[in-house]
Amino acid sequence: MKHSKISISNLRKNLNDIIEQLRSSPVAIYNSKKPVAYILSANSYESLLERLDDIDLNELAKSRLQGKRVQVDLSTL
């Protein structure tokens, strides 16, 4: 995913512009030429959390497929 870069000092000066920019892409915050943080829009963050939840559920389902299986007769339930 492409992101924009901005220094901490410019972030302080241009916060409203940065928030507007989040509509199109995340913003990387740099300090001394090193990334120290990323800012995402609320929608991007929520989408990321949903994808992580999906991955966790997929891993859980895979692990359960490897477990012991029990034959069940539905008429006895």
Backbone bond lengths (Angstrom), bond angles and torsions (degrees), N, CA, C in turn:
res aa  C-N    CA-C-N  psi(-1)  N-CA   C-N-CA  omega(-1)  CA-C   N-CA-C  phi
1 M - - - 1.455 - - 1.520 107.90 -
2 K 1.307 116.11 130.22 1.449 121.26 178.79 1.523 109.85 -74.15
3 H 1.328 115.45 143.55 1.457 119.78 177.68 1.525 109.99 -139.28
4 S 1.306 116.04 159.15 1.456 122.50 175.90 1.516 108.93 -91.25
5 K 1.337 115.72 160.13 1.459 121.17 178.36 1.520 109.12 -119.00
6 I 1.333 115.49 144.46 1.460 120.46 176.77 1.527 108.31 -153.37
7 S 1.310 116.71 147.18 1.462 120.33 177.32 1.526 109.52 -82.19
8 I 1.320 115.75 161.53 1.464 120.22 178.80 1.521 110.81 -59.67
9 S 1.337 117.06 -42.12 1.466 119.66 -178.74 1.527 111.28 -64.16
10 N 1.326 117.99 -39.35 1.466 120.46 177.49 1.525 111.63 -70.42
11 L 1.312 117.09 -30.24 1.458 120.42 176.93 1.527 109.70 -61.27
12 R 1.310 116.31 -45.15 1.471 120.48 179.99 1.531 111.20 -61.92
13 K 1.305 116.35 -38.42 1.469 120.93 -176.63 1.523 112.36 -76.68
14 N 1.308 117.54 -31.05 1.470 121.95 -169.94 1.519 113.13 -123.94
15 L 1.298 118.69 36.71 1.459 121.57 -173.96 1.530 112.65 -58.09
16 N 1.316 118.32 -44.01 1.470 120.22 -179.52 1.522 111.29 -63.18
17 D 1.326 117.39 -40.39 1.469 120.60 177.72 1.526 111.20 -64.99
18 I 1.320 116.90 -38.83 1.463 121.10 179.94 1.523 110.40 -65.59
19 I 1.316 116.64 -42.92 1.462 120.12 178.66 1.520 110.25 -61.20
20 E 1.304 117.39 -39.74 1.474 121.12 177.16 1.534 110.38 -64.73
21 Q 1.306 117.06 -38.33 1.463 122.19 -178.69 1.523 111.89 -66.29
22 L 1.328 117.73 -24.94 1.461 121.69 -179.40 1.524 112.41 -63.12
23 R 1.310 117.04 -17.83 1.475 119.46 178.07 1.518 111.63 -61.86
24 S 1.341 116.71 -29.39 1.459 119.34 -176.64 1.526 114.22 -105.55
25 S 1.332 117.94 -27.02 1.467 119.02 -179.25 1.519 110.57 -165.38
26 P 1.340 115.93 157.32 1.462 119.84 174.82 1.530 110.37 -65.10
27 V 1.323 115.94 163.05 1.454 121.14 178.79 1.524 108.13 -123.80
28 A 1.334 116.16 129.87 1.458 121.91 176.44 1.525 108.23 -93.28
29 I 1.326 116.40 131.29 1.453 121.94 178.19 1.528 107.95 -99.07
30 Y 1.325 116.31 124.42 1.452 121.87 -176.84 1.519 111.11 -110.76
31 N 1.324 114.55 144.88 1.455 122.40 172.62 1.522 106.49 -135.13
32 S 1.306 117.31 120.51 1.475 121.88 -178.03 1.526 111.64 54.65
33 K 1.315 116.12 46.82 1.466 124.16 176.17 1.532 114.32 65.24
34 K 1.341 116.77 16.17 1.466 120.93 177.85 1.523 109.15 -123.89
35 P 1.340 117.47 136.70 1.468 118.57 177.31 1.527 110.30 -68.82
36 V 1.326 115.72 132.58 1.462 120.61 179.18 1.521 111.94 -116.70
37 A 1.331 116.95 -16.11 1.467 120.24 179.81 1.524 109.52 -165.23
38 Y 1.323 114.91 160.37 1.461 122.01 172.20 1.516 107.59 -126.97
39 I 1.318 115.66 139.93 1.461 121.16 176.73 1.523 107.42 -111.74
40 L 1.337 115.78 130.08 1.459 122.42 178.34 1.517 109.21 -118.01
41 S 1.315 115.93 153.47 1.462 118.90 171.34 1.525 108.34 -67.46
42 A 1.304 116.36 160.63 1.467 120.40 178.41 1.528 110.68 -59.27
43 N 1.327 117.23 -41.37 1.473 120.54 179.53 1.521 111.65 -63.37
44 S 1.327 117.09 -42.55 1.466 120.40 178.60 1.511 111.15 -64.26
45 Y 1.321 116.94 -41.33 1.469 121.36 179.53 1.527 110.69 -63.61
46 E 1.330 117.10 -46.18 1.455 120.52 179.59 1.525 111.38 -63.73
47 S 1.320 116.93 -38.87 1.462 120.94 177.30 1.525 110.72 -63.93
48 L 1.321 116.84 -40.84 1.452 121.52 177.66 1.529 110.92 -62.25
49 L 1.323 117.15 -44.39 1.469 120.38 178.18 1.523 111.73 -62.18
50 E 1.333 117.34 -40.04 1.465 120.77 177.98 1.523 111.11 -63.04
51 R 1.325 116.74 -41.18 1.466 120.23 179.25 1.524 110.74 -65.23
52 L 1.334 116.77 -40.01 1.461 120.11 177.80 1.528 110.98 -64.59
53 D 1.332 116.68 -40.00 1.465 120.25 176.30 1.522 110.89 -61.90
54 D 1.330 116.75 -41.90 1.461 120.97 178.30 1.528 110.91 -61.29
55 I 1.321 116.81 -41.68 1.468 120.86 178.94 1.524 110.19 -63.54
56 D 1.342 116.67 -44.02 1.473 120.19 178.11 1.522 111.49 -60.78
57 L 1.330 117.43 -44.48 1.460 120.73 179.52 1.518 111.42 -64.67
58 N 1.317 117.00 -37.96 1.454 121.44 178.24 1.532 110.38 -63.73
59 E 1.320 116.89 -43.65 1.466 120.76 178.01 1.530 111.09 -63.91
60 L 1.318 116.98 -39.99 1.464 120.91 177.92 1.530 110.50 -62.71
61 A 1.321 116.35 -44.87 1.464 120.42 179.21 1.527 110.86 -62.37
62 K 1.330 117.64 -42.47 1.463 121.15 178.32 1.525 111.39 -62.39
63 S 1.327 116.56 -41.37 1.465 119.13 -179.49 1.522 110.99 -66.91
64 R 1.304 117.37 -35.13 1.469 120.42 179.52 1.521 111.74 -71.08
65 L 1.327 117.07 -29.41 1.461 119.90 176.72 1.522 111.17 -66.77
66 Q 1.316 117.48 -25.26 1.462 121.95 -179.33 1.532 112.29 -82.78
67 G 1.320 116.62 -13.28 1.465 120.64 -175.85 1.516 113.20 -77.05
68 K 1.336 114.67 179.61 1.455 122.22 -179.85 1.527 109.72 -68.47
69 R 1.331 115.75 136.78 1.458 121.17 179.49 1.514 109.97 -103.86
70 V 1.314 115.72 142.28 1.451 122.20 -179.27 1.520 108.59 -120.27
71 Q 1.330 115.92 129.65 1.470 121.38 178.25 1.528 108.11 -75.81
72 V 1.313 117.89 130.50 1.462 121.65 -179.07 1.529 108.64 -126.67
73 D 1.329 115.62 135.05 1.464 121.37 175.25 1.523 106.92 -98.74
74 L 1.314 117.27 113.63 1.462 121.70 -175.52 1.520 112.43 -62.92
75 S 1.299 118.41 -25.55 1.475 119.61 -178.95 1.538 111.78 -71.38
76 T 1.311 118.26 -18.21 1.459 121.02 179.54 1.532 112.33 -89.41
77 L 1.295 116.87 -6.03 1.472 119.28 -178.77 1.474 112.13 -83.83
